[in-house]
Amino acid sequence: MEPATTIPSDDEPWWQTVEEFDRRLAALVRVLDWSGAERLAAEYYEKAENAYEAALYAQSRATSLGALGRDTESLEASELAERLAPVEPHFKIQLGRRLIEEFAQPQAGLSKLRDAEPLLEPSQRGAWLGEMGLGLLALGRDAEAVECFRELTEPERLTRMREWDYIGLVDFRLVTRLIKRGLVPDLCVAYLEAAEAVAAGHNADHVEGIRNLIELARAPRRGEGPVSGLRLPDQRPPLYYPS
């Protein structure tokens, strides 16, 4: 199958098949049937009409394989998705994230993220900045990571963030690592205050943990881990990256 050379339009007829797949996948994920989810993705992959559609199923299969602990196969599936749709920055960002966070290969992950940058839509830059910052921190390049976070906390971005309707969309990974290193406390507080606004409006059970993080950001303890007993927000990547 030849790699995709363009981003497909929203009215392609095969999107209906992708929507059907998503419905069936959601039912399996709700009951944590990752083996069934992996088999479903493989089934749809074999029937895909084009490389971009196949890449969607390959990326879904990568997630299921990761949940099953089949890490090598999972990474191979993520790499396949990126090869099938090299014009789609989302797959490069996801592959970069996994190389940095899951496979301790920050240099390789940053390379993929740099490949993604010229392809980014404005709505994708926030996710890209977060992953770049994490990769740079992993390499000890703190000053460059801070510049990524500085752009991520520009006032207009934080204003949009306050309008989100679910705390699961907020990525806490970079800000908590900056706090642990005692870096840019004012920016960390600004980011967390925007997250607190999301939680206060929609997920009140997360407010206390975010406020605890704000207190940590205000009193940096370079080199220390989280305070004993501190309830931190979820440290996984967000469910998806809003604009």
C-alpha positions as CSV (number, residue, x, y, z in Angstrom):
1,M,0.0,0.0,0.0
2,E,1.4,3.4,-1.1
3,P,1.7,5.9,1.7
4,A,-0.9,8.7,1.9
5,T,0.3,12.0,0.3
6,T,-2.6,14.2,1.3
7,I,-4.8,14.7,4.3
8,P,-8.3,13.3,3.3
9,S,-11.3,15.5,3.2
10,D,-14.1,15.0,5.8
11,D,-16.6,13.7,3.2
12,E,-14.7,10.7,2.1
13,P,-17.2,7.7,2.1
14,W,-14.8,5.4,4.0
15,W,-15.1,7.7,7.1
16,Q,-18.4,5.8,7.7
17,T,-16.4,2.6,8.1
18,V,-14.1,4.4,10.6
19,E,-17.1,5.5,12.6
20,E,-18.4,2.0,12.6
21,F,-15.0,0.8,13.9
22,D,-15.0,3.4,16.6
23,R,-18.4,2.3,17.9
24,R,-17.4,-1.3,18.0
25,L,-14.1,-0.4,19.6
26,A,-15.7,1.7,22.3
27,A,-17.9,-1.2,23.4
28,L,-14.7,-3.4,23.8
29,V,-12.7,-0.7,25.6
30,R,-15.6,-0.1,28.1
31,V,-15.1,-3.7,29.3
32,L,-11.3,-3.6,29.0
33,D,-11.3,-6.3,26.3
34,W,-8.0,-5.2,24.8
35,S,-7.5,-8.6,23.1
36,G,-10.8,-8.1,21.3
37,A,-9.8,-4.5,20.5
38,E,-6.5,-5.6,19.0
39,R,-8.2,-8.2,16.8
40,L,-10.9,-5.7,15.7
41,A,-8.2,-3.2,14.6
42,A,-6.3,-5.9,12.7
43,E,-9.6,-6.9,11.0
44,Y,-10.3,-3.4,9.8
45,Y,-6.7,-2.8,8.9
46,E,-6.9,-5.7,6.4
47,K,-10.0,-4.2,4.8
48,A,-8.8,-0.6,4.7
49,E,-9.4,1.2,1.3
50,N,-6.3,3.5,1.6
51,A,-3.2,4.1,3.5
52,Y,-4.6,6.9,5.7
53,E,-7.5,4.7,6.8
54,A,-5.1,1.8,7.5
55,A,-2.9,4.2,9.6
56,L,-5.9,4.9,11.9
57,Y,-6.4,1.2,12.5
58,A,-2.7,0.6,13.0
59,Q,-2.6,3.4,15.6
60,S,-5.6,1.9,17.4
61,R,-4.0,-1.5,17.3
62,A,-0.8,0.0,18.9
63,T,-2.9,1.3,21.8
64,S,-4.4,-2.2,22.4
65,L,-1.1,-4.0,22.1
66,G,0.4,-1.5,24.6
67,A,-2.4,-2.3,27.1
68,L,-1.7,-6.0,26.6
69,G,2.0,-5.5,27.5
70,R,3.2,-6.4,24.0
71,D,5.4,-3.4,23.8
72,T,7.6,-4.3,20.8
73,E,4.6,-5.0,18.6
74,S,2.9,-1.9,19.9
75,L,5.8,0.3,18.9
76,E,6.0,-1.4,15.5
77,A,2.3,-0.6,15.0
78,S,2.8,3.1,15.9
79,E,5.8,3.2,13.5
80,L,3.6,1.6,10.8
81,A,0.9,4.2,11.3
82,E,3.4,7.0,10.9
83,R,4.9,5.4,7.7
84,L,1.4,4.9,6.1
85,A,0.4,8.6,6.7
86,P,3.6,10.6,6.8
87,V,1.6,13.8,6.0
88,E,-0.4,13.5,9.2
89,P,1.4,15.1,12.1
90,H,-0.8,13.4,14.7
91,F,0.9,10.1,14.1
92,K,4.3,11.6,14.4
93,I,3.4,13.3,17.6
94,Q,2.0,10.0,19.0
95,L,5.1,8.1,18.0
96,G,7.4,10.8,19.4
97,R,5.5,10.7,22.7
98,R,5.8,7.0,23.0
99,L,9.5,7.0,22.2
100,I,10.1,9.6,24.9
101,E,7.7,8.4,27.6
102,E,7.4,4.7,27.1
103,F,10.7,3.6,25.5
104,A,13.2,6.0,27.0
105,Q,14.4,7.1,23.6
106,P,14.1,10.9,23.9
107,Q,16.5,11.7,21.1
108,A,14.5,9.6,18.6
109,G,11.3,11.0,19.9
110,L,12.4,14.6,19.5
111,S,13.5,13.8,15.9
112,K,9.9,12.6,15.1
113,L,8.5,15.7,16.7
114,R,10.7,17.9,14.7
115,D,9.5,16.1,11.6
116,A,6.0,16.9,12.6
117,E,6.4,20.6,13.2
118,P,6.2,21.8,9.5
119,L,3.0,19.9,9.1
120,L,1.2,21.2,12.2
121,E,-2.2,22.8,12.1
122,P,-2.5,25.6,14.7
123,S,-4.8,23.4,16.8
124,Q,-2.1,20.8,17.1
125,R,0.7,23.0,18.3
126,G,-0.2,22.8,22.0
127,A,0.1,19.0,22.0
128,W,3.4,19.3,20.1
129,L,4.8,21.8,22.6
130,G,4.0,19.6,25.5
131,E,5.7,16.5,24.1
132,M,8.7,18.6,23.0
133,G,9.1,19.9,26.5
134,L,9.0,16.4,28.0
135,G,11.6,15.2,25.5
136,L,13.9,18.1,26.2
137,L,13.6,17.7,30.0
138,A,14.5,14.0,29.5
139,L,17.8,15.1,27.9
140,G,18.5,17.7,30.6
141,R,17.9,20.6,28.2
142,D,15.8,22.5,30.8
143,A,16.1,26.0,29.2
144,E,14.7,24.8,25.9
145,A,11.9,22.9,27.7
146,V,11.0,26.1,29.5
147,E,10.7,27.9,26.2
148,C,8.2,25.3,25.0
149,F,6.2,25.7,28.3
150,R,6.4,29.5,28.0
151,E,4.6,29.3,24.6
152,L,2.2,26.8,26.0
153,T,1.2,29.3,28.7
154,E,0.7,32.3,26.5
155,P,-2.4,34.2,27.8
156,E,-4.6,33.4,24.8
157,R,-3.8,29.7,25.1
158,L,-4.7,29.7,28.8
159,T,-7.9,31.6,28.1
160,R,-9.0,28.9,25.6
161,M,-8.0,26.2,28.2
162,R,-10.3,27.7,30.8
163,E,-13.2,27.0,28.4
164,W,-12.6,23.2,28.2
165,D,-15.3,21.1,29.8
166,Y,-13.4,18.1,31.1
167,I,-10.2,17.9,33.3
168,G,-9.1,14.7,31.4
169,L,-8.1,17.0,28.5
170,V,-5.5,18.8,30.7
171,D,-2.0,17.4,30.4
172,F,-0.3,17.6,33.8
173,R,2.9,15.7,32.8
174,L,5.1,18.7,31.8
175,V,4.0,21.1,34.5
176,T,4.6,18.6,37.3
177,R,8.1,17.8,36.1
178,L,8.9,21.5,35.9
179,I,7.6,21.9,39.5
180,K,9.8,19.0,40.7
181,R,12.8,20.8,39.2
182,G,11.9,24.2,40.6
183,L,11.5,25.8,37.2
184,V,9.4,28.8,36.1
185,P,7.0,28.7,39.2
186,D,5.0,31.7,37.9
187,L,4.2,29.9,34.6
188,C,3.4,26.7,36.4
189,V,1.0,28.5,38.7
190,A,-0.7,30.2,35.7
191,Y,-1.1,26.9,33.9
192,L,-2.5,25.2,37.0
193,E,-4.9,28.0,37.8
194,A,-6.4,27.5,34.3
195,A,-6.6,23.8,35.0
196,E,-8.3,24.6,38.3
197,A,-10.9,26.6,36.5
198,V,-11.7,23.6,34.3
199,A,-12.0,21.3,37.3
200,A,-14.1,23.8,39.4
201,G,-16.6,24.0,36.6
202,H,-16.8,20.3,35.6
203,N,-14.8,17.9,37.8
204,A,-14.8,19.2,41.4
205,D,-13.1,16.1,42.8
206,H,-9.9,17.2,41.1
207,V,-9.7,20.7,42.6
208,E,-7.9,19.8,45.8
209,G,-5.1,17.9,44.0
210,I,-4.6,20.9,41.6
211,R,-4.5,23.3,44.5
212,N,-1.9,21.2,46.2
213,L,0.2,21.4,43.0
214,I,-0.2,25.1,43.0
215,E,1.2,25.3,46.5
216,L,4.2,23.2,45.4
217,A,4.8,25.4,42.5
218,R,4.8,28.5,44.7
219,A,7.5,26.9,47.0
220,P,9.9,25.1,44.6
221,R,11.9,22.2,46.1
222,R,14.4,21.5,43.4
223,G,15.3,17.8,43.2
224,E,12.5,16.6,45.5
225,G,9.6,14.4,44.4
226,P,6.0,15.0,45.3
227,V,5.1,15.6,48.9
228,S,4.2,12.4,50.7
229,G,0.5,11.8,50.6
230,L,-0.2,14.4,47.9
231,R,-3.0,13.5,45.6
232,L,-1.8,14.4,42.2
233,P,-4.0,14.7,39.1
234,D,-3.7,11.9,36.5
235,Q,-0.3,11.8,34.9
236,R,-1.2,10.0,31.8
237,P,-1.4,11.8,28.5
238,P,-4.8,13.5,27.9
239,L,-7.6,11.6,26.2
240,Y,-7.1,13.9,23.2
241,Y,-5.6,17.3,22.6
242,P,-8.1,20.1,22.2
243,S,-7.1,23.2,20.4
